[in-house]
Every structure is written in structure tokens, then in C-alpha cells.
């Protein structure tokens, strides 16, 4: 996480399982340690158990709350319709799916007074080195804008380089798919580049100013790439969300 112009970068790095048990350690790092892909900084949660049953395991430490485990997937989208050239089927891909959710809640004071920027990276240790296999904040950017042979480079990159690296090629995508002028393409892309989710706590929460679990982010990307011709996949948010931490619904039964 980054509070622009206010504080050093702050990252929360989740450890890999250890000793055959599914546990997680959460660390808070600042400055150079936050920008290193390797886990570093002060441990906030140490060897917390990952929940595999219906009930979440909620861990609290110094005003921070954390939970990781099997939960109902909040993602809602007509993926079959998207891959079939936006011919909608009415089927919600995520309606019966589960996900291993990671939920973190921190005091506002940890993030300064101004807007914050949030993004995530997933790194795996391969041949003795940490390799970034996924990163981002805004939904579906690389799926719509990057060719398959460009995705590995994107995942390995840093948000600080996004505007310089991707403004030109992604503007070409918008010109082709949505008839954008160069000026309009840049204006649209500056809402998602760099690929960090901005949240101004002084404004209402609604994507792209932050994101709630009921925001229709799936429809936002086709609307962008089509120049507004495609506005909605007609799939609504899930109704099994919890009103309190960790917010993700109970997992669906697994046969």
C-alpha cells in the first residue's frame, strides 16, 4: 500500500505454508523493505492458521485484523458471454465457486491522512529465486490489453513504470476496439495506469475510487474497451456476503 506524498510505502507480505501446515505470517514493511519482493519488516501475525471449514479464523493484533481461508467467491461475471464476443448467457461464473480469501483490516492511522493506493503481487519461489507470477489492482486489465506473450513481463513489472511502458500500446488497443482518439485514450487509461487502486477516503466508495465487493467491476472493463457500447453483463452481486469481518460469505459445500 502507498500513501502518495505522505508516508513511505507500506506492504503486507504473506508467507508460504511451512512444515506441512497451512499457516501464514503477515509482515508490515516500510521503505526499501516494502519495495523488496522478499518478506521483510515487522511480523504482525505469526504462523496464523488458515481456515478450511465453514467458520473463518479471525486473528487480531494491535488494531489489525486478518483472516485467510476458504470462503465463498464474491466475484460475479458472465465469463461465458465475455469469451463468446459479449453474447450474454445469464450464467454467473462465480455463483457456486469458493476461493481462498485473504482479508486484512488496518487502522486508518497506519495509512496517513490522504488518499491511498493499493495493489498486490503474487510471487513464487522458483529455482531459488522469487518470481512474480501476478500483480495488479484494477480488474481484467492484462486480460483485455496484453497479448499472451506480454503478460509475463507485465507481471514482473512495477506500477511506477506502467504509464511510460503501456500508455502507447494500450492506446492502440482502445483505438482499435473503441474508436478512441489519442487524447481520449490517454484520458481513459490514466484512470487505471499506473495499475494501483486509488482510494480517497474523503469521497464516496465506488469503483474506481476504491472498490466494494458489490461493485460491478466486470462491466467496467468492457465499457472501457468498447467505448461505451457494452455497458453491462446483467449479472448482479452475490447475496451471501457477511455484514462484518471478514465479509466474504461462508464457503459452498464441496462434494
N, C-alpha and C positions, 0 to 999 in steps of 0.2 A: 504494500500500500504506500501511497505517496501523497503527502500534503504539499501541493506546489507552493514554493516560495515561503513556507512556514517552518518545516521541520525536515530532518534527514529522512530518507526512505525508511520505511518500516516493513519488514516481511515476516510472515509466519510460515515456517518450513516444517512439513510433516515428514516424519521419519518412515523408513521402510519397516515391515514386520521383522521381529528378532526372536531367535531361539524357538522357532516353531509356533509362536503365539502371535495372534493378530493384535498388536499394540501400536500406539502412536505417541510420539513425543512432539510437542509444539514448542517452537523456539521463537523468541522475539529478537530480531536483529536490527541494527541501525547502521547507517553509513556504509562503509565498504563491505562489512559483513552482510548487509541486506542485499547488496548487489552481487554477491558471490552465489553461484548455484549450489554450493555445498552447504549443508546445515550448519548454522552458527548462531552465536548470540546466547541470550539467557533462556533457559528452559522455563516455560510457563506451565506446561503439563508434561509429566514424565511417565512413560510406559502406561498410558491410559488404555483401557480395554476397548476394543472395537465391538459394537453390539451386533449380534447376528439374529436375535429374536425380535419379537414384536415391540418390545419396550426399548427406548433409547437409553444409552448410558450417558448421563449429563455430568460433566466434570466442571468444577468451579475453582478458580484460583485468582485471588486478588482483583476481583471485579470482572474477570474474564470467564466466559462460559464456552464450553467446547463439547461437541459430540460428533462421533464418527460411527457409521454403521449402516446396516441395511434399512432402507426407507422406501416408501412409495415414490416413484419418479414424478416430479412435478412438471416435466416437460410435456407440452401439448402441441401437436402439429399433425397435419395431413401429409406425412412424408411420401406416401404412395402417390398422392396428387402432385407433389413437387417434382418428383423424378419423372412423372408422366406429363411433362410440359404444362404443369399447373392445371391439369384437368382434375378437379377436386372429387374425392371419393366419399368424404364424410367420415372416414375412419381416423380415429386418434391413435397415432402410433404408441403414445405413452400411457394409454388408459389402463393397461394391466401390467405395466413394467415396474420393476424395482431398480434401485440404484444404491450404490454405496455412497451415502451422503457425508459431506464434511461441513459442519456448521460451526462458525466462530462468531462470538459476540464480544466486543471490547468496549470499554468506557469511551465516551466521546473525547474525554480529556487526552486519551492516548493519541488522538489524531489531529490535535490542534484545533484552531477556531474556524479556519476557512474551508473551502471545497477540498475534497479528497479525490484521488484517482486510484482505482483498484484494478489489478489484473493478476492472472495466475499462470504459473508454469508447472508442467509435469516433467520431471527428469528421471531417467532410469540409469542405473549403473551398468555400463556395458564395456567389457574388456578393461576394467579397472578405472574407467572414467565416467563422469556423469554426462549423459547425453539428453538434451532437451527434445522430447518427443511431441510436446504440445504446449501451446501458450496462447493467451489471448484474454479478452474481456467481453467484447461485443459478439453476439451470436452469429454464426454462419458466415463470417467474413471470408475466411480462407476457402470455404466450400464454394462460394459464388465467384470469388475474384481470382483465386490462384489456380493455375493448372497443376495437375498432379506432380509434375517434376519440379514445381516451385514450392511445394508445401514443406518439404524438409528444411529448406533454407529459411522459410518464414518462421517455422517453429524454433529454430536455433537463434533467431534474431532477438533484438531488443526494441521495445517500443520507442525509445529515443531516436531510432533510425527509421521508423516507419514512414514518416512523411516524405523524407528525401528518397526513400527506396521505392515506395509504392504509389505515390501520387500520380506519376505519369502512366504506368501500366494500368492502374485501376481506372483512371480517367478514360483510357481507351476502351475498357470494358463497358463503362457507363455510356459512352458514345455509341457503342455497338448495340447494347441491349435496351437502352432507354432513350436514345436520341439526344443525349446531353451535349450542350456546348462545353467548351473547355472551362469557362467561368463557372457554369452551373455544376459541372462535375467536381471541381475543386471545392465549391461551397458544400456540396453534399458529403464529400469524403472527409472534410475537416471535422465532421461530427463523429467520425469513427477512427480517424488517424490523428495521433498515434492510437494504437489499439489498447486503450485503457478506458475503463468505465468511470466517468466523472460523476461526482455527487456533490451538489451544492446543498447543504443542509438547511439553507435559508429559503429554498424553493420546494414546491410540492414534489413528492417522489413519484416519478413516472418516466419510464424509459424514453429517451436516453439520459435523463438526469437520475442516475441510479437505476435500479430495477427491482420490482417486486415479483413474487412468484406467480402472480396473476397477470402480469403484463404480457401482451401478445407480441412477443419479440420475433416469433417466427414469421408473422405477416409483415414486420417492418422491413426485412431484407428484400423480399420480392417487390415490395412497394418501391424501394430504392432502385433496384436494378432495372425495373420496368418503367421507370419514370412516372410512377403513379398509376399505371394502367391496371396493375394487380394489387389489390388493397387488403384482401382478407382471405384466409384459408377456411374460414367458417368453423373453426374448432375452438371451443371455449376452455377456460382454465379448469383445473381439477377441483373437485369439491371435498377432497379428503385432507386438505391442509389443516394443520393444527393452529390454534389461536395463540399458542405460547411456544417457547423454545422447546425443541429445535425446529418447529414449524413444518417440517416435512412430515407427510402422513405416514401412518403405520404401513409396513410392507404388506404386499399382497401375498396370499398363501402360495407356496411353491409346491407343486405336485411332485 
